[in-house]
Amino acid sequence: MTSTLASPVYTYTLPGVYTVTQWITDTASGATDVLTRSGYVTVAGQGAVVVTTTISYDYDPLYRLASATYSTGEVYTYTYDSVGNRLKKGVSGAVTEYVYDDANRLTSAGGVEYTWDQNG
């Protein structure tokens, strides 16, 4: 970035409400004008911003993951069949269904079809 008298550049390290004052002086006449602005400043990029997310896990009686709840609001839920194949995954209301053949091979996930040859 280049800062010039006509286009000054300011760098803020934290978001917040700042008051910026700019003094403009005409070097020929010596006249001075002051411009003051207050406003919310956002910080571009992530730099040193630290984001903390807490995840709470719940398990079914067979110790399989039943749900994961994020502090950001997302909730993941899981259901399984009697042999442990995942049948459904829900993410904040959207559900993906899984289908298996008699050999417990995945044949469909979320509408995507899978086929298997003799070698698996």
Secondary structure, DSSP 4 states (H G I P E B T S, - for coil): ----SSS-----SS-EEEEEEEEEE-TTT--EEEEEEEEEEPPPS-TT------EEEEE-TTS-EEEEEETTS-EEEEEE-TTS-EEEEEETTEEEEEEE-TT--EEEETTEE----TT-
